[in-house]
Amino acid sequence: MPELVPIGTAAAAFVPAPITDAEAGAMFRAGVNLFARWNLSDAEAAILLDTAPRTFSRWKSGAPARLGRDQKARLSNLMGIHKALRIIFRDPERSYDWVRRPNRAFGMRTALEVMLGGDLADIMRVRRYLDAERGG
């Protein structure tokens, strides 16, 4: 007769792994492409990344300098927004246009207007909304 063997069911402690500089560089390059699809100016992109417009322009033309923890978090959330939009909308153009459309959830402001508030929390607010909408 088979014997029942107990297995451990306790979840391992969550230990967040920091975003490496290589990962941040890849996210930055993807972010530059995303900002172009969203038709952002360099000044708007700089606000999203919490840096000076001249610094963003310099980073965009070459390799970005070392990105700080806050900037890595901003990029991670922006990539999450992009992913959620691509899941929600089958048509890529609709996903790119969505950020500029007024939304009742944001008091008829656009997601871009919310994100351009400048705080990481503003970007996270849009991401949380989209994650809830897509059921994730």
ChimeraX attribute file (.defattr): number of C-alpha atoms within 10 A of each C-alpha:
attribute: neighborCount
match mode: 1-to-1
recipient: residues
	/A:1	3
	/A:2	4
	/A:3	5
	/A:4	6
	/A:5	6
	/A:6	6
	/A:7	6
	/A:8	6
	/A:9	6
	/A:10	6
	/A:11	6
	/A:12	6
	/A:13	6
	/A:14	6
	/A:15	6
	/A:16	6
	/A:17	6
	/A:18	10
	/A:19	15
	/A:20	12
	/A:21	14
	/A:22	10
	/A:23	13
	/A:24	22
	/A:25	19
	/A:26	12
	/A:27	19
	/A:28	23
	/A:29	17
	/A:30	14
	/A:31	21
	/A:32	17
	/A:33	12
	/A:34	17
	/A:35	18
	/A:36	13
	/A:37	14
	/A:38	18
	/A:39	14
	/A:40	14
	/A:41	12
	/A:42	19
	/A:43	15
	/A:44	19
	/A:45	23
	/A:46	19
	/A:47	18
	/A:48	23
	/A:49	25
	/A:50	17
	/A:51	13
	/A:52	14
	/A:53	17
	/A:54	12
	/A:55	13
	/A:56	22
	/A:57	15
	/A:58	13
	/A:59	16
	/A:60	15
	/A:61	8
	/A:62	10
	/A:63	11
	/A:64	16
	/A:65	12
	/A:66	13
	/A:67	16
	/A:68	12
	/A:69	13
	/A:70	13
	/A:71	18
	/A:72	22
	/A:73	19
	/A:74	22
	/A:75	24
	/A:76	19
	/A:77	20
	/A:78	24
	/A:79	18
	/A:80	18
	/A:81	22
	/A:82	19
	/A:83	15
	/A:84	22
	/A:85	24
	/A:86	16
	/A:87	15
	/A:88	17
	/A:89	14
	/A:90	10
	/A:91	11
	/A:92	13
	/A:93	12
	/A:94	13
	/A:95	20
	/A:96	19
	/A:97	13
	/A:98	16
	/A:99	21
	/A:100	14
	/A:101	13
	/A:102	15
	/A:103	13
	/A:104	9
	/A:105	11
	/A:106	14
	/A:107	9
	/A:108	11
	/A:109	15
	/A:110	19
	/A:111	22
	/A:112	20
	/A:113	17
	/A:114	19
	/A:115	22
	/A:116	19
	/A:117	13
	/A:118	16
	/A:119	17
	/A:120	19
	/A:121	14
	/A:122	18
	/A:123	23
	/A:124	20
	/A:125	17
	/A:126	23
	/A:127	23
	/A:128	16
	/A:129	16
	/A:130	20
	/A:131	18
	/A:132	11
	/A:133	12
	/A:134	13
	/A:135	9
	/A:136	8
